[in-house]
Amino acid sequence: MSQSVLMASVFVYGTLKPGRSRWPALEAFVVPGSADETTVRERLWETPYG
């Protein structure tokens, strides 16, 4: 049995942000005017998985 999941928000960074090179991949799924600039305090780990 498959289930659907409705997400209220998603956090993206780098090239997926509005105005960046990969933004067009997400833009069609975003409510106009709902993208907010924010920050997250954490560590960034480089892994071989991208």
mmJSON file of the N, C-alpha and C atoms, coordinates in Angstrom:
{"data_MODEL":{"atom_site":{
"group_PDB":["ATOM","ATOM","ATOM","ATOM","ATOM","ATOM","ATOM","ATOM","ATOM","ATOM","ATOM","ATOM","ATOM","ATOM","ATOM","ATOM","ATOM","ATOM","ATOM","ATOM","ATOM","ATOM","ATOM","ATOM","ATOM","ATOM","ATOM","ATOM","ATOM","ATOM","ATOM","ATOM","ATOM","ATOM","ATOM","ATOM","ATOM","ATOM","ATOM","ATOM","ATOM","ATOM","ATOM","ATOM","ATOM","ATOM","ATOM","ATOM","ATOM","ATOM","ATOM","ATOM","ATOM","ATOM","ATOM","ATOM","ATOM","ATOM","ATOM","ATOM","ATOM","ATOM","ATOM","ATOM","ATOM","ATOM","ATOM","ATOM","ATOM","ATOM","ATOM","ATOM","ATOM","ATOM","ATOM","ATOM","ATOM","ATOM","ATOM","ATOM","ATOM","ATOM","ATOM","ATOM","ATOM","ATOM","ATOM","ATOM","ATOM","ATOM","ATOM","ATOM","ATOM","ATOM","ATOM","ATOM","ATOM","ATOM","ATOM","ATOM","ATOM","ATOM","ATOM","ATOM","ATOM","ATOM","ATOM","ATOM","ATOM","ATOM","ATOM","ATOM","ATOM","ATOM","ATOM","ATOM","ATOM","ATOM","ATOM","ATOM","ATOM","ATOM","ATOM","ATOM","ATOM","ATOM","ATOM","ATOM","ATOM","ATOM","ATOM","ATOM","ATOM","ATOM","ATOM","ATOM","ATOM","ATOM","ATOM","ATOM","ATOM","ATOM","ATOM","ATOM","ATOM","ATOM","ATOM","ATOM","ATOM","ATOM"],
"id":[1,2,3,4,5,6,7,8,9,10,11,12,13,14,15,16,17,18,19,20,21,22,23,24,25,26,27,28,29,30,31,32,33,34,35,36,37,38,39,40,41,42,43,44,45,46,47,48,49,50,51,52,53,54,55,56,57,58,59,60,61,62,63,64,65,66,67,68,69,70,71,72,73,74,75,76,77,78,79,80,81,82,83,84,85,86,87,88,89,90,91,92,93,94,95,96,97,98,99,100,101,102,103,104,105,106,107,108,109,110,111,112,113,114,115,116,117,118,119,120,121,122,123,124,125,126,127,128,129,130,131,132,133,134,135,136,137,138,139,140,141,142,143,144,145,146,147,148,149,150],
"type_symbol":["N","C","C","N","C","C","N","C","C","N","C","C","N","C","C","N","C","C","N","C","C","N","C","C","N","C","C","N","C","C","N","C","C","N","C","C","N","C","C","N","C","C","N","C","C","N","C","C","N","C","C","N","C","C","N","C","C","N","C","C","N","C","C","N","C","C","N","C","C","N","C","C","N","C","C","N","C","C","N","C","C","N","C","C","N","C","C","N","C","C","N","C","C","N","C","C","N","C","C","N","C","C","N","C","C","N","C","C","N","C","C","N","C","C","N","C","C","N","C","C","N","C","C","N","C","C","N","C","C","N","C","C","N","C","C","N","C","C","N","C","C","N","C","C","N","C","C","N","C","C"],
"label_atom_id":["N","CA","C","N","CA","C","N","CA","C","N","CA","C","N","CA","C","N","CA","C","N","CA","C","N","CA","C","N","CA","C","N","CA","C","N","CA","C","N","CA","C","N","CA","C","N","CA","C","N","CA","C","N","CA","C","N","CA","C","N","CA","C","N","CA","C","N","CA","C","N","CA","C","N","CA","C","N","CA","C","N","CA","C","N","CA","C","N","CA","C","N","CA","C","N","CA","C","N","CA","C","N","CA","C","N","CA","C","N","CA","C","N","CA","C","N","CA","C","N","CA","C","N","CA","C","N","CA","C","N","CA","C","N","CA","C","N","CA","C","N","CA","C","N","CA","C","N","CA","C","N","CA","C","N","CA","C","N","CA","C","N","CA","C","N","CA","C","N","CA","C","N","CA","C"],
"label_alt_id":[null,null,null,null,null,null,null,null,null,null,null,null,null,null,null,null,null,null,null,null,null,null,null,null,null,null,null,null,null,null,null,null,null,null,null,null,null,null,null,null,null,null,null,null,null,null,null,null,null,null,null,null,null,null,null,null,null,null,null,null,null,null,null,null,null,null,null,null,null,null,null,null,null,null,null,null,null,null,null,null,null,null,null,null,null,null,null,null,null,null,null,null,null,null,null,null,null,null,null,null,null,null,null,null,null,null,null,null,null,null,null,null,null,null,null,null,null,null,null,null,null,null,null,null,null,null,null,null,null,null,null,null,null,null,null,null,null,null,null,null,null,null,null,null,null,null,null,null,null,null],
"label_comp_id":["MET","MET","MET","SER","SER","SER","GLN","GLN","GLN","SER","SER","SER","VAL","VAL","VAL","LEU","LEU","LEU","MET","MET","MET","ALA","ALA","ALA","SER","SER","SER","VAL","VAL","VAL","PHE","PHE","PHE","VAL","VAL","VAL","TYR","TYR","TYR","GLY","GLY","GLY","THR","THR","THR","LEU","LEU","LEU","LYS","LYS","LYS","PRO","PRO","PRO","GLY","GLY","GLY","ARG","ARG","ARG","SER","SER","SER","ARG","ARG","ARG","TRP","TRP","TRP","PRO","PRO","PRO","ALA","ALA","ALA","LEU","LEU","LEU","GLU","GLU","GLU","ALA","ALA","ALA","PHE","PHE","PHE","VAL","VAL","VAL","VAL","VAL","VAL","PRO","PRO","PRO","GLY","GLY","GLY","SER","SER","SER","ALA","ALA","ALA","ASP","ASP","ASP","GLU","GLU","GLU","THR","THR","THR","THR","THR","THR","VAL","VAL","VAL","ARG","ARG","ARG","GLU","GLU","GLU","ARG","ARG","ARG","LEU","LEU","LEU","TRP","TRP","TRP","GLU","GLU","GLU","THR","THR","THR","PRO","PRO","PRO","TYR","TYR","TYR","GLY","GLY","GLY"],
"label_asym_id":["A","A","A","A","A","A","A","A","A","A","A","A","A","A","A","A","A","A","A","A","A","A","A","A","A","A","A","A","A","A","A","A","A","A","A","A","A","A","A","A","A","A","A","A","A","A","A","A","A","A","A","A","A","A","A","A","A","A","A","A","A","A","A","A","A","A","A","A","A","A","A","A","A","A","A","A","A","A","A","A","A","A","A","A","A","A","A","A","A","A","A","A","A","A","A","A","A","A","A","A","A","A","A","A","A","A","A","A","A","A","A","A","A","A","A","A","A","A","A","A","A","A","A","A","A","A","A","A","A","A","A","A","A","A","A","A","A","A","A","A","A","A","A","A","A","A","A","A","A","A"],
"label_entity_id":["1","1","1","1","1","1","1","1","1","1","1","1","1","1","1","1","1","1","1","1","1","1","1","1","1","1","1","1","1","1","1","1","1","1","1","1","1","1","1","1","1","1","1","1","1","1","1","1","1","1","1","1","1","1","1","1","1","1","1","1","1","1","1","1","1","1","1","1","1","1","1","1","1","1","1","1","1","1","1","1","1","1","1","1","1","1","1","1","1","1","1","1","1","1","1","1","1","1","1","1","1","1","1","1","1","1","1","1","1","1","1","1","1","1","1","1","1","1","1","1","1","1","1","1","1","1","1","1","1","1","1","1","1","1","1","1","1","1","1","1","1","1","1","1","1","1","1","1","1","1"],
"label_seq_id":[1,1,1,2,2,2,3,3,3,4,4,4,5,5,5,6,6,6,7,7,7,8,8,8,9,9,9,10,10,10,11,11,11,12,12,12,13,13,13,14,14,14,15,15,15,16,16,16,17,17,17,18,18,18,19,19,19,20,20,20,21,21,21,22,22,22,23,23,23,24,24,24,25,25,25,26,26,26,27,27,27,28,28,28,29,29,29,30,30,30,31,31,31,32,32,32,33,33,33,34,34,34,35,35,35,36,36,36,37,37,37,38,38,38,39,39,39,40,40,40,41,41,41,42,42,42,43,43,43,44,44,44,45,45,45,46,46,46,47,47,47,48,48,48,49,49,49,50,50,50],
"pdbx_PDB_ins_code":[null,null,null,null,null,null,null,null,null,null,null,null,null,null,null,null,null,null,null,null,null,null,null,null,null,null,null,null,null,null,null,null,null,null,null,null,null,null,null,null,null,null,null,null,null,null,null,null,null,null,null,null,null,null,null,null,null,null,null,null,null,null,null,null,null,null,null,null,null,null,null,null,null,null,null,null,null,null,null,null,null,null,null,null,null,null,null,null,null,null,null,null,null,null,null,null,null,null,null,null,null,null,null,null,null,null,null,null,null,null,null,null,null,null,null,null,null,null,null,null,null,null,null,null,null,null,null,null,null,null,null,null,null,null,null,null,null,null,null,null,null,null,null,null,null,null,null,null,null,null],
"Cartn_x":[0.851,0.0,0.901,0.634,1.412,0.701,1.497,0.956,1.466,0.648,1.052,1.457,2.455,2.916,2.845,2.233,2.146,3.127,4.089,5.065,4.66,4.769,4.439,5.618,6.837,8.009,9.206,10.2,11.442,12.583,13.727,14.896,15.851,16.275,17.256,18.384,19.513,20.645,21.408,22.339,23.207,22.465,22.717,22.185,20.684,20.025,18.566,17.823,18.539,17.902,17.324,16.281,15.704,16.773,16.733,17.678,18.973,19.213,20.446,20.215,21.261,21.198,20.225,19.992,19.089,17.685,17.419,16.1,14.976,15.127,14.033,13.538,14.362,13.938,12.89,12.869,11.921,10.818,11.069,10.184,8.718,8.457,7.074,6.314,7.034,6.407,6.292,6.706,6.741,5.615,4.913,3.872,4.565,4.156,4.805,4.876,6.05,6.253,6.483,6.524,6.665,8.103,9.029,10.426,11.043,11.567,12.172,13.658,14.435,15.866,16.039,16.875,17.11,18.5,18.873,20.155,19.936,20.889,20.876,22.264,22.331,23.621,23.893,24.885,25.199,26.534,26.95,28.181,27.84,28.733,28.577,29.615,29.156,30.044,30.127,31.342,31.53,31.557,30.695,30.635,30.817,31.098,31.235,29.888,28.789,27.459,26.844,27.562,27.066,26.291],
"Cartn_y":[-1.173,0.0,1.241,2.178,3.414,4.497,5.391,6.504,7.81,8.835,10.17,10.97,11.808,12.663,14.103,14.959,16.378,17.126,17.802,18.569,20.03,20.652,22.069,22.947,22.436,23.235,22.326,22.88,22.159,23.17,22.746,23.611,23.253,24.246,24.025,25.035,24.73,25.646,25.615,26.519,26.544,26.808,25.966,26.205,25.988,25.438,25.264,26.496,27.484,28.692,29.548,30.328,31.219,32.103,32.156,32.974,32.272,31.092,30.356,29.39,28.741,27.954,26.772,26.145,24.981,25.323,26.592,27.023,26.581,26.615,26.197,24.768,23.905,22.537,22.5,23.503,23.555,24.58,25.583,26.744,26.387,25.385,25.017,24.463,24.036,23.437,24.405,25.653,26.64,27.651,27.936,28.962,30.307,31.092,32.379,33.25,33.786,34.669,33.956,32.621,31.9,31.514,31.707,31.362,32.42,31.977,32.878,32.608,33.658,33.543,33.279,32.317,32.003,31.416,31.111,30.478,29.327,28.417,27.299,27.2,27.13,27.0,25.514,25.018,23.593,23.349,22.134,21.753,21.195,21.41,20.868,19.772,18.581,17.437,17.076,16.952,16.505,14.979,14.376,12.918,12.502,11.255,10.807,10.645,10.952,10.74,11.987,13.097,14.313,15.238],
"Cartn_z":[0.0,0.0,0.0,-0.881,-0.91,-0.109,0.444,1.219,0.638,0.724,0.301,1.525,1.361,2.445,1.971,2.754,2.438,3.328,2.709,3.475,3.487,4.649,4.776,4.385,4.583,4.235,4.0,3.34,3.085,3.161,3.692,3.798,2.67,1.895,0.835,0.987,0.398,0.468,-0.851,-0.982,-2.156,-3.448,-4.441,-5.777,-5.897,-4.855,-4.885,-4.388,-3.861,-3.339,-4.468,-4.172,-5.188,-5.838,-7.16,-7.906,-8.266,-7.722,-8.013,-9.174,-9.64,-10.88,-10.864,-9.727,-9.668,-9.172,-8.885,-8.419,-9.355,-10.678,-11.559,-11.3,-10.729,-10.42,-9.311,-8.429,-7.312,-7.496,-8.295,-8.384,-8.64,-9.468,-9.792,-8.59,-7.549,-6.372,-5.197,-5.394,-4.316,-4.493,-3.414,-3.435,-3.64,-4.648,-4.901,-3.644,-3.397,-2.247,-0.929,-0.925,0.343,0.674,-0.253,0.014,0.924,2.066,3.045,3.176,3.272,3.542,5.032,5.374,6.781,6.948,8.158,8.438,9.41,9.42,10.353,10.956,12.255,12.921,13.138,12.45,12.534,11.865,11.804,11.118,9.74,8.806,7.461,7.286,6.987,6.814,5.338,4.842,3.464,3.459,2.663,2.566,1.112,0.865,-0.523,-1.226,-0.538,-1.099,-1.717,-1.718,-2.363,-1.505],
"occupancy":[1.0,1.0,1.0,1.0,1.0,1.0,1.0,1.0,1.0,1.0,1.0,1.0,1.0,1.0,1.0,1.0,1.0,1.0,1.0,1.0,1.0,1.0,1.0,1.0,1.0,1.0,1.0,1.0,1.0,1.0,1.0,1.0,1.0,1.0,1.0,1.0,1.0,1.0,1.0,1.0,1.0,1.0,1.0,1.0,1.0,1.0,1.0,1.0,1.0,1.0,1.0,1.0,1.0,1.0,1.0,1.0,1.0,1.0,1.0,1.0,1.0,1.0,1.0,1.0,1.0,1.0,1.0,1.0,1.0,1.0,1.0,1.0,1.0,1.0,1.0,1.0,1.0,1.0,1.0,1.0,1.0,1.0,1.0,1.0,1.0,1.0,1.0,1.0,1.0,1.0,1.0,1.0,1.0,1.0,1.0,1.0,1.0,1.0,1.0,1.0,1.0,1.0,1.0,1.0,1.0,1.0,1.0,1.0,1.0,1.0,1.0,1.0,1.0,1.0,1.0,1.0,1.0,1.0,1.0,1.0,1.0,1.0,1.0,1.0,1.0,1.0,1.0,1.0,1.0,1.0,1.0,1.0,1.0,1.0,1.0,1.0,1.0,1.0,1.0,1.0,1.0,1.0,1.0,1.0,1.0,1.0,1.0,1.0,1.0,1.0],
"B_iso_or_equiv":[0.0,0.0,0.0,0.0,0.0,0.0,0.0,0.0,0.0,0.0,0.0,0.0,0.0,0.0,0.0,0.0,0.0,0.0,0.0,0.0,0.0,0.0,0.0,0.0,0.0,0.0,0.0,0.0,0.0,0.0,0.0,0.0,0.0,0.0,0.0,0.0,0.0,0.0,0.0,0.0,0.0,0.0,0.0,0.0,0.0,0.0,0.0,0.0,0.0,0.0,0.0,0.0,0.0,0.0,0.0,0.0,0.0,0.0,0.0,0.0,0.0,0.0,0.0,0.0,0.0,0.0,0.0,0.0,0.0,0.0,0.0,0.0,0.0,0.0,0.0,0.0,0.0,0.0,0.0,0.0,0.0,0.0,0.0,0.0,0.0,0.0,0.0,0.0,0.0,0.0,0.0,0.0,0.0,0.0,0.0,0.0,0.0,0.0,0.0,0.0,0.0,0.0,0.0,0.0,0.0,0.0,0.0,0.0,0.0,0.0,0.0,0.0,0.0,0.0,0.0,0.0,0.0,0.0,0.0,0.0,0.0,0.0,0.0,0.0,0.0,0.0,0.0,0.0,0.0,0.0,0.0,0.0,0.0,0.0,0.0,0.0,0.0,0.0,0.0,0.0,0.0,0.0,0.0,0.0,0.0,0.0,0.0,0.0,0.0,0.0],
"pdbx_formal_charge":[null,null,null,null,null,null,null,null,null,null,null,null,null,null,null,null,null,null,null,null,null,null,null,null,null,null,null,null,null,null,null,null,null,null,null,null,null,null,null,null,null,null,null,null,null,null,null,null,null,null,null,null,null,null,null,null,null,null,null,null,null,null,null,null,null,null,null,null,null,null,null,null,null,null,null,null,null,null,null,null,null,null,null,null,null,null,null,null,null,null,null,null,null,null,null,null,null,null,null,null,null,null,null,null,null,null,null,null,null,null,null,null,null,null,null,null,null,null,null,null,null,null,null,null,null,null,null,null,null,null,null,null,null,null,null,null,null,null,null,null,null,null,null,null,null,null,null,null,null,null],
"auth_seq_id":[1,1,1,2,2,2,3,3,3,4,4,4,5,5,5,6,6,6,7,7,7,8,8,8,9,9,9,10,10,10,11,11,11,12,12,12,13,13,13,14,14,14,15,15,15,16,16,16,17,17,17,18,18,18,19,19,19,20,20,20,21,21,21,22,22,22,23,23,23,24,24,24,25,25,25,26,26,26,27,27,27,28,28,28,29,29,29,30,30,30,31,31,31,32,32,32,33,33,33,34,34,34,35,35,35,36,36,36,37,37,37,38,38,38,39,39,39,40,40,40,41,41,41,42,42,42,43,43,43,44,44,44,45,45,45,46,46,46,47,47,47,48,48,48,49,49,49,50,50,50],
"auth_comp_id":["MET","MET","MET","SER","SER","SER","GLN","GLN","GLN","SER","SER","SER","VAL","VAL","VAL","LEU","LEU","LEU","MET","MET","MET","ALA","ALA","ALA","SER","SER","SER","VAL","VAL","VAL","PHE","PHE","PHE","VAL","VAL","VAL","TYR","TYR","TYR","GLY","GLY","GLY","THR","THR","THR","LEU","LEU","LEU","LYS","LYS","LYS","PRO","PRO","PRO","GLY","GLY","GLY","ARG","ARG","ARG","SER","SER","SER","ARG","ARG","ARG","TRP","TRP","TRP","PRO","PRO","PRO","ALA","ALA","ALA","LEU","LEU","LEU","GLU","GLU","GLU","ALA","ALA","ALA","PHE","PHE","PHE","VAL","VAL","VAL","VAL","VAL","VAL","PRO","PRO","PRO","GLY","GLY","GLY","SER","SER","SER","ALA","ALA","ALA","ASP","ASP","ASP","GLU","GLU","GLU","THR","THR","THR","THR","THR","THR","VAL","VAL","VAL","ARG","ARG","ARG","GLU","GLU","GLU","ARG","ARG","ARG","LEU","LEU","LEU","TRP","TRP","TRP","GLU","GLU","GLU","THR","THR","THR","PRO","PRO","PRO","TYR","TYR","TYR","GLY","GLY","GLY"],
"auth_asym_id":["A","A","A","A","A","A","A","A","A","A","A","A","A","A","A","A","A","A","A","A","A","A","A","A","A","A","A","A","A","A","A","A","A","A","A","A","A","A","A","A","A","A","A","A","A","A","A","A","A","A","A","A","A","A","A","A","A","A","A","A","A","A","A","A","A","A","A","A","A","A","A","A","A","A","A","A","A","A","A","A","A","A","A","A","A","A","A","A","A","A","A","A","A","A","A","A","A","A","A","A","A","A","A","A","A","A","A","A","A","A","A","A","A","A","A","A","A","A","A","A","A","A","A","A","A","A","A","A","A","A","A","A","A","A","A","A","A","A","A","A","A","A","A","A","A","A","A","A","A","A"],
"auth_atom_id":["N","CA","C","N","CA","C","N","CA","C","N","CA","C","N","CA","C","N","CA","C","N","CA","C","N","CA","C","N","CA","C","N","CA","C","N","CA","C","N","CA","C","N","CA","C","N","CA","C","N","CA","C","N","CA","C","N","CA","C","N","CA","C","N","CA","C","N","CA","C","N","CA","C","N","CA","C","N","CA","C","N","CA","C","N","CA","C","N","CA","C","N","CA","C","N","CA","C","N","CA","C","N","CA","C","N","CA","C","N","CA","C","N","CA","C","N","CA","C","N","CA","C","N","CA","C","N","CA","C","N","CA","C","N","CA","C","N","CA","C","N","CA","C","N","CA","C","N","CA","C","N","CA","C","N","CA","C","N","CA","C","N","CA","C","N","CA","C","N","CA","C","N","CA","C"],
"pdbx_PDB_model_num":[1,1,1,1,1,1,1,1,1,1,1,1,1,1,1,1,1,1,1,1,1,1,1,1,1,1,1,1,1,1,1,1,1,1,1,1,1,1,1,1,1,1,1,1,1,1,1,1,1,1,1,1,1,1,1,1,1,1,1,1,1,1,1,1,1,1,1,1,1,1,1,1,1,1,1,1,1,1,1,1,1,1,1,1,1,1,1,1,1,1,1,1,1,1,1,1,1,1,1,1,1,1,1,1,1,1,1,1,1,1,1,1,1,1,1,1,1,1,1,1,1,1,1,1,1,1,1,1,1,1,1,1,1,1,1,1,1,1,1,1,1,1,1,1,1,1,1,1,1,1]
}}}
